Amino acid sequence: MSGSYCKSLYSFSGDQHQQGLTFEVGEIIRIVHPLPGGWWEGELDGVRGWFPSSYVQVLEKTASMTSLPVEDVGEPLPQHWKCYMSPQGRRYYVNTSSNGKETDIQLNGFRTSGSPLHQNEHSHISLVKKPSLEPQINCVTFPLPMSTPEQQLLKPDEWSYCDYFWTDKKDPQGTSCISGFEVLLQKQLKGKHMQKEMAEFIRERIKIEEEYAKNLAKLSQIPLAGQEEGTLGEAWAQLKKSLADEAEVHLKFSSKLQSEVEKPLLTFRENFKKDMKRFNHHIAELRKQLVGRHSAVEKARKALADRQKDLDVKTQQLEIKLSNKMEEDIKKAQRKSTQAGDDLMRCVDLYNQSQSKWFEEMVTTSLELERLEVERVEMIRQHLCQYTTLRHETDMFNQSTMEPVDQLLQSVDPARDRELWVQEQKTGDIRPVDIEI
């Protein structure tokens, strides 16, 4: 494929990329180095740079055609038109600004007044048309699968959002269709809702921890079995103290859950919500503009067909009856037809500009949604890890409060308790004896 030519389907700004090639819609680019990853190196007007292969369409004819210098053409070409010579010696004139809507034209004579081509009685024009125009789906043009080379994925090494959500999808809830971007947006909105429910779950856990800490502190203050003595009494007192320590640990746990888990989840969700609203509004406005441009194209196409039909009728009438007025009517009809053709071309150009802008924004926005989704999942993963870490720390603190209790319970010695109690409470060690007579 190196050395062949391609035609840009969309405008591309190389300023946003390192060593990128800038071009507008309809420009012919020489392919220098096509990489299988979806980025090609090309040359335009002596400038080399890289561009996405999905923005262009390979011109199979240019490999076997030779571009003719202007002096060899014989007459100056209209703007945006280039002349090619086939191996059979036939000249082909290609409009580089029509983005494929006006296809190759084989001419034997032309002149350049007004529109690119005007017939007269000394010229002969035959149109070599492509099989048909691109199919329209919801005012978006798509290439015919049998008449275009296979498109390269923008990110072929991964299942990226920017490659798989261009066409519409039937709504499972009904008979209507939803756009690919709406499918993406619904996933993001579902993720936002899931994040809200996760924050509610953490909130409920915080309430449980706070209530548990409150009850533990209350229980540690109850003076039950407070008169137990000896080593068992020490163990019992330590157990009650451990309840107060455990209450404090759970209170700190609930506070950290609120500041380090729940609050970041809610903050991220609010920012996520604003981003989704902004993206939805932006793409919806571009799609609305695209629909308007498409309607203008169809209206201009119908107007051109009507003008052409009127011109054909007047031409037939001229063949039947020649008159000065009829010739004037034909010239007038030709001017109107030419004007309608120019209007159609302008509408097509505006539509293509809108579709190019929509395409670029769809790619940019879908990649941004992809990034936000990864960021959301990673953020939730990190904070759930923080939750488990805090829980492990709480368990370790609880275990540390129970260790003194365990040690004291292991040292409980009824014999030693009895000894100490007897020494403290004894009343005398002289035992009574029998009465002697």
Residue pairs with C-beta under 8 A, 6 or more apart in sequence:
1 31
1 34
1 58
2 31
2 32
2 33
2 34
3 30
3 31
3 63
4 30
4 31
4 58
4 59
4 60
4 62
4 63
5 28
5 29
5 30
5 31
5 58
5 59
5 62
5 63
6 28
6 29
6 31
6 40
6 42
6 56
6 57
6 58
6 59
7 26
7 27
7 28
7 29
7 56
7 57
7 59
7 96
7 100
8 23
8 24
8 25
8 26
8 27
8 29
8 55
8 56
9 25
9 55
9 56
9 57
9 99
9 100
9 356
10 25
10 55
10 352
10 355
10 356
10 359
10 360
11 23
11 24
11 25
11 353
11 356
12 20
12 21
12 22
12 23
12 51
12 52
12 55
13 20
13 22
14 20
14 21
14 22
14 23
14 49
14 50
14 51
15 22
17 50
19 49
19 50
20 49
20 50
20 51
21 29
21 41
21 42
21 44
21 47
21 48
21 49
21 50
21 51
22 49
23 29
23 44
23 51
25 97
25 99
25 349
25 352
25 353
25 356
26 80
26 95
26 96
26 97
26 98
26 99
27 44
27 96
28 44
28 59
28 62
28 82
28 94
28 96
29 42
29 43
29 44
29 51
29 56
30 42
30 43
30 44
31 40
31 41
31 42
31 58
32 40
32 41
32 42
32 43
32 48
33 40
33 41
34 40
34 41
34 53
35 41
36 156
37 156
37 157
38 52
38 53
38 54
38 152
38 153
38 154
38 155
38 156
39 50
39 51
39 52
39 53
40 50
40 51
40 52
40 53
40 56
41 48
41 49
41 50
42 48
42 49
42 50
42 51
52 152
52 154
53 152
54 151
54 152
54 153
54 154
57 100
57 143
57 148
57 149
58 149
61 84
61 86
61 92
61 104
62 84
64 86
64 87
65 84
65 85
65 86
65 87
65 92
66 84
66 85
67 82
67 83
67 84
67 85
68 83
68 84
68 85
68 91
70 76
70 77
72 83
73 83
73 91
75 110
75 111
75 112
76 112
77 83
77 93
77 112
78 110
78 112
78 116
78 117
79 97
79 116
80 95
80 96
80 97
80 98
80 116
81 93
81 94
81 95
81 96
81 116
82 93
82 94
82 96
83 91
83 92
83 93
83 94
84 91
84 92
84 93
84 94
85 91
85 92
86 92
90 106
91 106
91 107
92 104
92 105
92 106
92 128
93 104
93 105
93 106
93 107
93 110
94 104
94 105
95 102
95 105
95 116
97 345
97 349
98 345
98 348
99 348
99 349
99 352
100 130
100 134
101 133
101 345
101 348
102 345
103 127
103 128
103 129
103 130
104 128
105 117
105 125
105 126
105 127
105 128
106 126
106 128
107 117
107 123
107 124
107 125
108 123
108 124
108 125
109 122
109 123
109 124
110 117
110 118
110 123
110 125
111 118
111 120
111 123
114 335
114 338
114 342
115 338
115 341
115 342
117 125
118 334
118 338
119 125
130 147
131 144
131 146
131 147
132 144
133 141
134 141
134 142
134 143
134 144
135 141
135 142
135 144
136 142
136 294
137 167
137 168
138 168
138 177
138 179
139 290
139 291
139 294
139 295
140 166
140 290
140 355
140 358
141 355
142 166
142 167
143 151
153 160
153 163
154 160
154 162
154 163
154 363
155 162
155 163
156 163
160 366
160 367
160 370
161 184
161 366
161 367
161 369
161 370
162 362
162 363
162 366
162 367
162 370
164 180
165 180
165 181
165 183
165 184
165 366
166 180
166 362
167 180
168 177
168 178
168 179
168 180
169 177
169 178
169 179
169 180
169 183
170 176
170 177
171 177
171 178
178 186
179 287
181 283
181 287
181 362
181 365
181 366
184 366
184 369
185 276
185 279
185 280
185 369
187 373
188 272
188 276
188 369
188 372
188 373
189 276
191 272
191 373
191 376
191 377
192 269
192 272
192 273
192 276
195 265
195 268
195 269
195 272
195 376
195 380
196 266
196 269
198 265
198 380
199 262
199 265
199 266
199 269
202 257
202 261
202 262
202 265
202 387
203 262
205 254
205 257
206 254
206 257
206 258
206 262
209 250
209 251
209 253
209 254
209 257
210 250
210 251
210 254
212 247
212 250
213 247
213 248
213 250
213 251
213 254
214 247
215 247
216 243
216 244
216 246
216 247
216 250
217 243
217 244
217 247
217 248
219 243
220 240
220 241
220 243
220 244
220 247
221 244
225 236
227 233
228 236
229 417
229 421
230 416
230 417
230 420
230 421
231 408
231 411
231 412
231 413
231 416
231 417
232 412
232 417
234 408
235 405
235 408
235 409
235 411
235 412
238 404
238 405
238 408
239 405
242 401
242 402
242 404
242 405
245 397
245 401
246 397
246 398
246 401
249 394
249 397
249 398
249 401
250 394
253 390
253 391
253 393
253 394
256 390
257 387
257 390
260 383
260 386
260 390
261 383
261 384
261 386
261 387
261 390
264 379
264 383
265 379
265 380
265 383
268 376
268 379
272 372
272 376
275 368
275 372
279 365
279 368
279 369
282 361
282 365
283 358
283 361
283 362
283 365
286 354
286 357
286 358
286 361
287 358
289 354
289 358
290 351
290 354
290 355
290 358
293 347
293 350
293 351
293 354
293 355
294 351
296 347
296 350
296 351
297 344
297 347
297 348
297 351
299 347
300 340
300 343
300 344
300 346
300 347
300 348
301 344
303 340
303 343
303 344
304 337
304 340
304 341
304 343
304 344
306 340
307 333
307 336
307 337
307 339
307 340
308 337
308 340
310 333
310 336
310 337
311 330
311 333
311 334
311 336
311 337
314 326
314 329
314 330
314 333
315 330
317 326
318 326
318 327
318 330
